[in-house]
Amino acid sequence: MTDQNFIATKEHRRFVEFADAVKKHRTIGLCYGHAGIGKTISARRYTHWDTTGSLLTTWGPRDPSDEKVYASLAKTRTVLYTPEALATPRQVRDELHDLTTHVDICIDEHLRKGKPSATLHHRLIHRVELVIVDESERLTGRGYEVLRDRYDRAQIGLILIGMPSLEKQFSRYPQFYSRVGFAHEYRPLTNDELRFVLDRHWRRLGLNLSPDDYTDAQAVAAIARITRGNFRLIERLFTQIDRIMKINDLHTLTDDVVEAARSTLVIGG
């Protein structure tokens, strides 16, 4: 999802408050929720990772236009890390160290504004205050120990994002679990939020969602039943709705169109 299409839901705002609290108190936070409800989108939005992440993957000479990216990193002071599947503890340690160091350097360059490079003329100051680890179920017990060690040594905030079983999973690691200060459940869209999101999707189709139109009400009810407020499912469903309406030259979104779009998707239970 691009910044232009981003929708600031209540759950996203709750995530921002949660992340700010973890960063402020330098504690560990667990964010959990079902797949597709917006956890990763919120984390990427909070860290501006859609713009900053791509810059950090290619390390080298910088363009003056990158100053805006530096400013974003200096504002959030946060790293978003997604471990690879089956990542080893050493890989987690090295990747997180490199990523955090790159962010530290970028923030330092922004704060110094053209003064001599931090890496050449003085000891690099650690600027990162929060690390967010997405897809944290990919880590093993030793991987969690790597994170705990980094948390203890650097005295930074740490957020782990995962599925609803995340809390129970960490209860098996008492040294890690005892350091958890906040737990945040990321919930599906409420009915009012769903209506707000669907209004945006209707407009992207060139239509107006009318609360007094029975056809619209039927379509909304069908979408609510199929997606259950799941953000990712809504996006996938409307991709198919748009395709079906263009192929058939339709100008009204009906529950039949919704059901036809649903039949092209693989949707679990």
URURMO-V106441 format. One line per field, one symbol per residue. psi: psi as a letter, one per 30 degrees, with the letter a starting at -180 (. if undefined). Layout:
BEGIN
psi: ???
END
This chain:
BEGIN
psi: kleefkjjleeeeeeeeeeeeeeefhakkkklllkgfgeeeeeeeefhffeeeeeffjkaklkfffeeeeeeefeehkkjkjklkgkleeeeeeeeeeeeeeeeeeeeeeefiflkkeffflkkkjfkfkkkjlhffflleeeeeeeeeeeeefhllkkkkalfgeeeefffieeeeffkfkkjkjllkleeeeeeeeeeeeeffglkjkffkeeeeeeeeeeeeefhgjeeeeeeefeeeeeeeeeghkgkjlfeeeeeeeffljkl.
END
